[in-house]
């Protein structure tokens, strides 16, 4: 008779472990993060001088924050024509970054100066300033909380009134940590985010940072157009109309897109 420390019982345990590992591996393969493409619904003009860092849509207008010291501004823009309705310029020492619109206020970050600004949405009058540690890259909100990122894999969650940090979540796709999280927009319960230096947009859980899906946005501009531009950056959402807009730094166009199942090539409307 075999003892308790060896023999068939140990062999059965090993077999069970191997079976469990096999089932887990198969489950992980089945649970691969979904991949999507896009269809262009409409193309709008975009100022090719705008080094886009933050983008929002509210009631027919785009609100855009741009970067570069001495060339940073905050604008209200008519969507259909690209006409500038309102603009204020930042002091030359500030590199403008992400914005979010909440409770009739515009909250704006700066890049490395660790200072943010709060403006009246209607008049652009500055209401207050605030500070935060590290770099400022992007902002968005869900109506209750503000989400902020600093170009790493972390998203900070702030109280919308006090702008005090409550906690952080780490963006990850399975076991892979996703860095370079850039411009963000809250869309239907998820955070959509550009990944710096790529043409991919991540759809992220605001609860735990898990990547829920990837959108391949390559091919929006022609190769000739891309030669004169910088990276894809800028996401805005029309919550009432269900319209999603994307653009990039120094891009001459802003695109209204529809996210569709991934195909071999992007779809464009006539």
DADALIN-V141450 format. One line per field, one symbol per residue. burial: b if it has 9 or more other C-alpha atoms within 8 Angstrom, else e. A space follows every 50 residues. Layout:
burial=???
//
This chain:
burial=eeeeebbeebbeeeeeeeeeeeeeeeeeeeeebebbbbbbbebbbbbbeb bbbbbbbeeebbbbbbbbbbbbbbbbbbbeebebeebeebebebbbbbbb bbeebbbbbbbeebbbbbbbbeebeeeeeeeeeebbbbbbbeeebbbbbb bbbbbbbbbbeeeeeeeebbbbbeeebbbbbbbbbbbeebbbbbbbeebb bbbbbbeebbbbbbbbbeeeeeeeebeebbbbbbbbbbeeeebbbbbbbb bebbbbbbbeeeeeebeeee
//
